[in-house]
Structure formats: structure tokens, C-alpha cells
Amino acid sequence: MNWGDTLPRIKGERLNLRWMTEADIDGLFEVFSDEEVIRYWSSPAMKERQEAEKYLTSTHQHFADKDLFQWGIALDGEKEIVGTCTLYQVDLRHRRGELGIALHSRAWGKGYGREAMRLLIGFCFSELGLHRLEADVDPFNHRSLALFEGEQFRQEGLLRERWFTHGEWQDTILLGLLARDWKGDP
């Protein structure tokens, strides 16, 4: 993964996964302050724009450390992001990584999450040569479960009370996808 100073752009039919800059701070704040989006997240919703500034700085530092790669999801021809796609916990020796996605609620139900996920999965399998991808999803997050299962991720286990968030213990479903099982367009 020698990408230089920024993540590579991954172009789709209706959207792009791209490097995030300071111009994306307002978009990040919109996404991560949206209570509907954060309901199943492992951290609370952002309350102030300054949190989005720190989040972007942290995202860039993780990229520099090569331990988390987060793209902004932007609709084709638009500057503002509507969400993020993340590849993290990458283990090149074992050719595996974990995926995550956050999409602003106003962008739900339009197929953007599916397109973004297909782009990222295809990139992981074809460009990075990963063998296995995983996702960690709250059992009550039916949209996210449907998204991953729609890409042939299989439920592999329930991790009880894995996260303490929103004042309560939350279970998580672990899902996995092997490169040979994915029937998407790499």
C-alpha cells in the first residue's frame, strides 16, 4: 500500500470514494452528528464542528501510520461528502481487513451505500489482493446488515455485549466475506 500522500480515488457510476480534506469538515460534521447514523455507532454523535476537525486530523494520522484508511463518499460532480467508507485492522500477512460505512440519513434508500461498498470491496480484493473482509454490525442495524449480506457477507458469530455505547451494552454480529465468494464487479 504505497499510495503516496493521499488515498487513491475510487470512481463509481454515481459516486466517488476520495481523500478527505479540510473542505470536508462540514460534511463530516453533518454525517457524524446525525443521530440516526450514530445510533448504531460505537461513539456518541458529534455536538460541535471542532470534533469533526479533530476527526479529520485523526483520520489523516491513521493514514500516515497505515493502520486505517477512510475515504469520503461524494456523489459524482458534487464537492460535499455524504458519508465515509473505511478499511481498517488491515493485516497484509494474513491478507484481511475490516470494513465500515457511515452514510448521512438523507442519502439512505438510494443505493449509494451499496455502490460505495461494492467499490471498496472490489478495491480490497483486486487492488490490495486481500483474501478476507470482515464487518462488525449491531444486530438491530437492519440496514447495515442488509447492505453487507447483499454483498455476500455471511454472519459468522454474535459477540455479546462487545460495546458500551449510548449508556448500554451492545452486541455485535461479526460478518465475513472471502474473495472467492464475492460475485461483485471487482
MARLOLO-141403 format. One line per 2 residues: number of its first residue (from 1); their letters; for each residue x, y, z of N, C-alpha, C. Coordinates in Angstrom, 2 decimals. Layout:
% residues N
NUM = a = X/Y/Z/X/Y/Z/X/Y/Z ~ ...
% end
This chain:
% residues 186
1 = mn = 0.84/-1.19/0.00/0.00/0.00/0.00/0.88/1.25/0.00 ~ 1.49/1.49/-1.10/2.31/2.67/-1.24/1.55/3.68/-2.11
3 = wg = 0.71/4.48/-1.48/-0.17/5.39/-2.21/0.32/6.83/-2.22 ~ 1.43/7.10/-1.62/1.88/8.48/-1.54/1.23/9.20/-0.38
5 = dt = 0.88/10.45/-0.62/0.36/11.30/0.47/-1.14/11.21/0.68 ~ -1.86/10.60/-0.24/-3.32/10.52/-0.12/-3.81/9.16/-0.59
7 = lp = -5.04/8.86/-0.25/-5.67/7.63/-0.72/-5.97/7.74/-2.21 ~ -5.97/6.63/-2.91/-6.37/6.68/-4.32/-7.87/6.93/-4.44
9 = ri = -8.26/7.65/-5.47/-9.68/7.87/-5.76/-10.23/6.60/-6.38 ~ -11.42/6.21/-5.93/-12.08/5.04/-6.50/-13.38/5.55/-7.12
11 = kg = -13.47/5.48/-8.43/-14.59/6.07/-9.15/-15.66/5.04/-9.46 ~ -16.90/5.42/-9.17/-18.05/4.59/-9.48/-18.94/5.25/-10.51
13 = er = -20.11/4.66/-10.73/-21.05/5.22/-11.70/-21.66/6.53/-11.21 ~ -22.07/6.55/-9.93/-22.76/7.73/-9.41/-22.01/8.44/-8.30
15 = ln = -20.92/7.83/-7.83/-20.18/8.44/-6.73/-18.71/8.10/-6.79 ~ -17.95/8.80/-5.97/-16.52/8.58/-5.86/-16.15/8.40/-4.40
17 = lr = -15.20/7.52/-4.16/-14.57/7.42/-2.85/-13.27/8.20/-2.99 ~ -13.08/9.20/-2.13/-11.94/10.08/-2.31/-11.33/10.51/-0.99
19 = wm = -10.12/11.04/-1.08/-9.39/11.60/0.05/-10.20/12.76/0.62 ~ -10.24/12.87/1.94/-10.95/13.98/2.57/-9.96/15.08/2.96
21 = te = -10.40/16.32/2.78/-9.59/17.50/3.10/-10.34/18.38/4.09 ~ -9.73/19.50/4.44/-10.37/20.45/5.35/-11.71/20.95/4.79
23 = ad = -11.86/20.94/3.49/-13.13/21.35/2.88/-14.26/20.38/3.22 ~ -13.93/19.22/3.75/-14.94/18.20/4.09/-15.35/18.22/5.56
25 = id = -14.82/19.13/6.33/-15.13/19.16/7.76/-16.62/19.34/8.01 ~ -17.27/20.24/7.28/-18.72/20.43/7.48/-19.49/19.16/7.11
27 = gl = -19.08/18.49/6.03/-19.74/17.24/5.65/-19.54/16.15/6.68 ~ -18.32/16.05/7.22/-18.07/15.08/8.29/-18.94/15.37/9.51
29 = fe = -19.04/16.64/9.85/-19.87/17.01/11.00/-21.33/16.65/10.74 ~ -21.81/16.90/9.54/-23.21/16.53/9.22/-23.44/15.04/9.38
31 = vf = -22.52/14.24/8.87/-22.68/12.78/8.94/-22.62/12.30/10.39 ~ -21.59/12.71/11.11/-21.35/12.16/12.44/-22.07/12.89/13.57
33 = sd = -22.87/13.88/13.21/-23.76/14.50/14.21/-25.20/14.04/13.99 ~ -25.44/13.28/12.96/-26.77/12.76/12.62/-27.10/11.61/13.59
35 = ee = -28.03/11.84/14.47/-28.39/10.85/15.49/-28.83/9.52/14.88 ~ -29.48/9.56/13.73/-29.91/8.32/13.09/-28.71/7.49/12.62
37 = vi = -27.68/8.16/12.12/-26.47/7.48/11.67/-25.72/6.88/12.85 ~ -25.62/7.65/13.91/-24.79/7.28/15.06/-25.49/6.30/16.00
39 = ry = -26.75/6.07/15.82/-27.48/5.17/16.71/-26.77/3.83/16.92 ~ -26.16/3.31/15.89/-25.50/2.00/15.98/-23.98/2.13/15.93
41 = ws = -23.47/3.31/16.14/-22.03/3.56/16.12/-21.48/3.31/17.51 ~ -20.17/3.12/17.62/-19.58/2.84/18.93/-19.13/4.10/19.67
43 = sp = -19.51/5.26/19.16/-19.20/6.52/19.83/-20.41/7.45/19.70 ~ -20.50/8.45/20.57/-21.67/9.35/20.52/-21.62/10.30/19.32
45 = am = -22.75/10.87/19.01/-22.85/11.85/17.92/-22.02/13.09/18.26 ~ -21.43/13.67/17.23/-20.69/14.92/17.41/-21.66/16.04/17.77
47 = ke = -21.19/16.92/18.63/-22.02/18.06/19.05/-21.49/19.39/18.52 ~ -20.18/19.44/18.21/-19.56/20.68/17.76/-18.69/20.42/16.54
49 = rq = -18.61/21.40/15.67/-17.81/21.30/14.44/-16.35/20.96/14.74 ~ -15.85/21.44/15.85/-14.46/21.20/16.24/-14.17/19.70/16.35
51 = ea = -15.17/18.91/16.71/-14.99/17.46/16.79/-14.70/16.88/15.40 ~ -15.35/17.43/14.38/-15.10/16.97/13.01/-13.69/17.35/12.57
53 = ek = -13.20/18.51/13.00/-11.83/18.91/12.69/-10.84/17.92/13.29 ~ -11.06/17.56/14.55/-10.19/16.58/15.22/-10.30/15.22/14.56
55 = yl = -11.50/14.85/14.15/-11.73/13.57/13.49/-10.93/13.49/12.19 ~ -10.96/14.56/11.39/-10.21/14.58/10.14/-8.71/14.49/10.40
57 = ts = -8.24/15.23/11.39/-6.82/15.17/11.75/-6.44/13.75/12.15 ~ -7.28/13.11/12.94/-7.03/11.74/13.37/-7.04/10.78/12.17
59 = th = -7.99/10.97/11.26/-8.07/10.13/10.06/-6.80/10.25/9.24 ~ -6.30/11.46/9.10/-5.06/11.67/8.34/-3.86/11.04/9.06
61 = qh = -3.85/11.12/10.38/-2.76/10.50/11.13/-2.79/8.98/10.99 ~ -3.98/8.40/11.05/-4.11/6.95/10.86/-3.61/6.56/9.47
63 = fa = -3.93/7.38/8.46/-3.43/7.09/7.12/-1.91/7.11/7.10 ~ -1.32/8.13/7.73/0.15/8.23/7.78/0.75/7.02/8.48
65 = dk = 0.05/6.52/9.51/0.52/5.34/10.24/0.19/4.03/9.52 ~ -0.60/4.14/8.46/-1.02/2.99/7.64/-1.81/1.95/8.44
67 = dl = -2.68/2.43/9.35/-3.49/1.48/10.12/-4.99/1.70/10.00 ~ -5.39/2.72/9.23/-6.82/2.96/8.96/-6.89/3.83/7.72
69 = fq = -7.78/3.45/6.80/-7.90/4.14/5.53/-9.37/4.53/5.34 ~ -9.63/5.84/5.36/-11.02/6.29/5.30/-11.22/7.24/4.13
71 = wg = -12.12/6.85/3.26/-12.47/7.65/2.10/-13.76/8.43/2.39 ~ -13.88/9.61/1.80/-15.14/10.32/1.79/-15.97/9.80/0.62
73 = ia = -17.27/9.72/0.81/-18.18/9.31/-0.26/-18.81/10.59/-0.82 ~ -18.52/10.88/-2.08/-19.06/12.08/-2.72/-19.83/11.67/-3.97
75 = ld = -21.00/12.24/-4.14/-21.77/11.98/-5.35/-21.01/12.57/-6.53 ~ -21.08/11.91/-7.68/-20.35/12.34/-8.86/-20.74/13.78/-9.21
77 = ge = -19.74/14.62/-9.40/-19.97/16.01/-9.76/-20.26/16.93/-8.59 ~ -20.29/16.39/-7.36/-20.55/17.21/-6.18/-19.32/17.24/-5.30
79 = ke = -19.14/18.35/-4.61/-17.97/18.52/-3.76/-18.18/17.96/-2.36 ~ -19.38/18.08/-1.83/-19.64/17.67/-0.44/-19.72/16.16/-0.33
81 = iv = -19.24/15.66/0.81/-19.36/14.22/1.07/-20.71/13.94/1.72 ~ -21.22/12.73/1.49/-22.46/12.28/2.12/-22.20/11.13/3.09
83 = gt = -20.92/10.74/3.21/-20.59/9.66/4.12/-19.12/9.30/4.01 ~ -18.77/8.20/4.68/-17.40/7.68/4.64/-17.41/6.17/4.51
85 = ct = -16.35/5.65/3.92/-16.08/4.20/3.83/-14.71/3.98/4.44 ~ -14.59/2.94/5.24/-13.35/2.73/5.97/-12.84/1.30/5.83
87 = ly = -11.54/1.19/5.64/-10.82/-0.07/5.69/-9.86/0.05/6.86 ~ -9.95/-0.86/7.81/-9.11/-0.77/9.00/-8.74/-2.18/9.47
89 = qv = -7.89/-2.24/10.49/-7.40/-3.52/11.00/-6.84/-4.38/9.87 ~ -6.14/-3.74/8.96/-5.56/-4.44/7.81/-4.36/-5.26/8.27
91 = dl = -4.36/-6.51/7.88/-3.25/-7.41/8.18/-2.80/-8.00/6.84 ~ -1.75/-7.42/6.26/-1.29/-7.86/4.95/-0.71/-9.26/4.97
93 = rh = -0.14/-9.66/6.09/0.41/-11.01/6.19/-0.69/-12.05/6.00 ~ -1.83/-11.78/6.62/-2.95/-12.72/6.52/-3.97/-12.28/5.48
95 = rr = -3.67/-11.17/4.80/-4.49/-10.65/3.70/-5.95/-10.47/4.10 ~ -6.15/-9.74/5.22/-7.50/-9.48/5.70/-7.63/-8.04/6.16
97 = ge = -8.88/-7.59/6.26/-9.17/-6.26/6.77/-10.63/-6.15/7.14 ~ -10.97/-5.08/7.83/-12.36/-4.83/8.24/-12.89/-3.62/7.51
99 = lg = -14.18/-3.64/7.22/-14.83/-2.54/6.51/-15.89/-1.89/7.38 ~ -16.10/-0.62/7.14/-17.17/0.12/7.80/-17.68/1.19/6.87
101 = ia = -18.91/1.63/7.11/-19.51/2.67/6.29/-20.42/3.52/7.16 ~ -20.43/4.80/6.89/-21.36/5.74/7.53/-21.91/6.62/6.42
103 = lh = -23.23/6.66/6.31/-23.89/7.43/5.26/-24.94/8.30/5.91 ~ -24.94/9.58/5.59/-25.93/10.50/6.16/-27.34/9.99/5.85
105 = sr = -28.24/10.14/6.79/-29.59/9.58/6.63/-30.33/10.15/5.42 ~ -30.01/11.37/5.00/-30.70/11.92/3.81/-30.30/11.17/2.54
107 = aw = -29.19/10.41/2.60/-28.73/9.66/1.43/-29.14/8.19/1.48 ~ -29.89/7.81/2.51/-30.33/6.41/2.63/-31.38/6.09/1.56
109 = gk = -31.46/4.81/1.22/-32.51/4.33/0.33/-32.30/4.65/-1.14 ~ -31.11/5.11/-1.52/-30.84/5.49/-2.91/-29.78/4.60/-3.55
111 = gy = -29.31/3.61/-2.82/-28.31/2.70/-3.35/-26.87/3.20/-3.26 ~ -26.66/4.36/-2.62/-25.30/4.90/-2.51/-24.42/4.02/-1.61
113 = gr = -24.98/3.53/-0.52/-24.21/2.67/0.37/-23.77/1.41/-0.35 ~ -24.64/0.83/-1.12/-24.29/-0.38/-1.85/-23.21/-0.11/-2.89
115 = ea = -23.35/0.99/-3.61/-22.34/1.32/-4.62/-20.99/1.58/-3.96 ~ -20.98/2.34/-2.88/-19.73/2.64/-2.18/-19.09/1.35/-1.65
117 = mr = -19.90/0.48/-1.07/-19.38/-0.76/-0.52/-18.82/-1.65/-1.64 ~ -19.51/-1.71/-2.77/-19.02/-2.51/-3.90/-17.68/-1.99/-4.41
119 = ll = -17.55/-0.66/-4.47/-16.29/-0.08/-4.90/-15.16/-0.44/-3.95 ~ -15.43/-0.32/-2.66/-14.39/-0.60/-1.67/-14.04/-2.09/-1.63
121 = ig = -15.04/-2.95/-1.69/-14.78/-4.40/-1.71/-13.95/-4.77/-2.94 ~ -14.36/-4.27/-4.10/-13.62/-4.55/-5.33/-12.18/-4.09/-5.24
123 = fc = -11.96/-2.90/-4.67/-10.62/-2.37/-4.49/-9.80/-3.27/-3.57 ~ -10.42/-3.69/-2.47/-9.71/-4.54/-1.50/-9.29/-5.87/-2.09
125 = fs = -10.18/-6.48/-2.86/-9.86/-7.79/-3.44/-8.95/-7.69/-4.66 ~ -9.24/-6.74/-5.57/-8.46/-6.70/-6.80/-7.17/-5.90/-6.68
127 = el = -7.22/-4.73/-6.05/-6.03/-3.87/-5.97/-5.11/-4.25/-4.81 ~ -5.68/-4.58/-3.67/-4.86/-4.89/-2.50/-4.57/-6.37/-2.35
129 = gl = -5.32/-7.21/-3.08/-5.09/-8.64/-3.00/-5.50/-9.26/-1.68 ~ -6.46/-8.62/-0.99/-6.91/-9.20/0.27/-7.70/-10.48/0.00
131 = hr = -7.70/-11.35/0.96/-8.38/-12.65/0.86/-9.70/-12.64/1.63 ~ -9.74/-11.87/2.72/-10.91/-11.89/3.61/-11.22/-10.48/4.09
133 = le = -12.52/-10.18/4.11/-13.01/-8.92/4.67/-13.99/-9.23/5.78 ~ -14.04/-8.38/6.78/-14.95/-8.56/7.91/-15.71/-7.27/8.17
135 = ad = -16.83/-7.41/8.84/-17.62/-6.27/9.29/-18.20/-6.60/10.66 ~ -18.37/-5.58/11.45/-18.87/-5.67/12.82/-20.14/-4.81/12.86
137 = vd = -21.31/-5.45/13.02/-22.59/-4.73/12.88/-23.50/-5.01/14.08 ~ -24.13/-3.96/14.59/-25.12/-4.09/15.65/-26.29/-4.92/15.13
139 = pf = -26.77/-5.91/15.87/-27.87/-6.76/15.40/-29.15/-6.01/15.08 ~ -29.32/-4.81/15.65/-30.53/-4.03/15.39/-30.36/-3.07/14.20
141 = nh = -29.17/-3.03/13.63/-28.92/-2.16/12.49/-29.26/-2.93/11.21 ~ -30.55/-3.03/10.95/-31.04/-3.85/9.84/-30.56/-3.36/8.48
143 = rs = -30.43/-2.05/8.30/-29.95/-1.50/7.02/-28.52/-1.96/6.75 ~ -27.67/-1.86/7.76/-26.27/-2.24/7.59/-26.13/-3.75/7.36
145 = la = -26.89/-4.54/8.12/-26.86/-5.99/7.90/-27.28/-6.33/6.48 ~ -28.34/-5.70/6.00/-28.82/-5.96/4.63/-27.77/-5.55/3.60
147 = lf = -27.08/-4.44/3.86/-26.04/-3.98/2.94/-24.92/-5.01/2.83 ~ -24.40/-5.45/3.97/-23.30/-6.41/3.93/-23.76/-7.77/3.40
149 = eg = -24.91/-8.23/3.84/-25.39/-9.52/3.36/-25.71/-9.48/1.86 ~ -26.11/-8.31/1.35/-26.35/-8.15/-0.07/-25.07/-8.29/-0.90
151 = eq = -23.94/-8.15/-0.25/-22.64/-8.33/-0.91/-22.02/-9.68/-0.55 ~ -22.84/-10.60/-0.13/-22.45/-11.99/0.18/-21.65/-12.15/1.47
153 = fr = -21.60/-11.12/2.34/-21.02/-11.34/3.66/-21.90/-12.34/4.39 ~ -21.27/-13.23/5.15/-22.01/-14.23/5.93/-21.87/-13.92/7.41
155 = qe = -22.97/-14.12/8.13/-22.91/-13.96/9.58/-22.09/-15.12/10.13 ~ -21.07/-14.78/10.94/-20.18/-15.80/11.46/-20.20/-15.89/12.98
157 = gl = -20.88/-14.99/13.61/-20.93/-15.09/15.06/-21.56/-13.86/15.71 ~ -22.01/-14.06/16.93/-22.56/-12.99/17.74/-21.60/-12.76/18.90
159 = lr = -21.11/-11.55/19.03/-20.24/-11.18/20.15/-21.10/-10.42/21.14 ~ -21.36/-11.05/22.27/-22.27/-10.47/23.25/-21.62/-9.30/23.99
161 = er = -22.40/-8.23/24.13/-22.01/-7.06/24.90/-20.59/-6.61/24.59 ~ -20.31/-6.44/23.33/-18.97/-6.05/22.88/-18.69/-4.57/23.08
163 = wf = -19.70/-3.73/22.93/-19.54/-2.28/23.02/-20.42/-1.71/24.12 ~ -19.91/-0.73/24.84/-20.74/0.04/25.77/-20.92/1.40/25.14
165 = th = -22.10/1.64/24.63/-22.38/2.87/23.90/-23.81/3.31/24.13 ~ -24.01/4.60/24.12/-25.35/5.18/24.35/-25.92/4.71/25.69
167 = ge = -25.04/4.50/26.66/-25.45/4.14/28.01/-25.87/2.70/28.21 ~ -25.56/1.84/27.25/-25.94/0.42/27.39/-24.95/-0.48/26.67
169 = wq = -24.95/-1.74/27.05/-24.12/-2.73/26.38/-24.78/-3.13/25.07 ~ -23.96/-3.23/24.01/-24.46/-3.57/22.69/-23.76/-4.83/22.19
171 = dt = -24.53/-5.74/21.65/-23.97/-6.92/20.99/-23.48/-6.51/19.61 ~ -22.76/-7.39/18.97/-22.37/-7.16/17.58/-22.39/-8.48/16.83
173 = il = -22.73/-8.39/15.57/-22.67/-9.55/14.68/-21.40/-9.41/13.85 ~ -20.60/-10.45/13.83/-19.40/-10.48/13.01/-19.77/-11.13/11.67
175 = lg = -19.46/-10.42/10.60/-19.71/-10.94/9.26/-18.39/-11.07/8.52 ~ -18.31/-12.03/7.63/-17.09/-12.24/6.86/-17.38/-12.52/5.40
177 = ll = -16.43/-12.14/4.55/-16.54/-12.37/3.11/-15.18/-12.79/2.59 ~ -15.14/-13.90/1.88/-13.91/-14.36/1.23/-13.93/-13.90/-0.22
179 = ar = -12.77/-13.60/-0.74/-12.67/-13.11/-2.12/-13.36/-14.06/-3.09 ~ -13.19/-15.35/-2.89/-13.78/-16.32/-3.83/-15.30/-16.36/-3.79
181 = dw = -15.89/-15.87/-2.70/-17.35/-15.89/-2.56/-18.02/-14.62/-3.09 ~ -17.24/-13.58/-3.36/-17.84/-12.31/-3.80/-18.12/-12.35/-5.28
183 = kg = -19.34/-12.00/-5.63/-19.75/-12.05/-7.03/-19.94/-10.66/-7.60 ~ -19.33/-9.67/-6.95/-19.44/-8.30/-7.42/-18.51/-8.04/-8.58
185 = dp = -18.51/-6.81/-9.01/-17.64/-6.39/-10.11/-16.37/-5.81/-9.52 ~ -15.27/-6.58/-9.51/-14.02/-6.07/-8.93/-13.44/-4.93/-9.74
% end
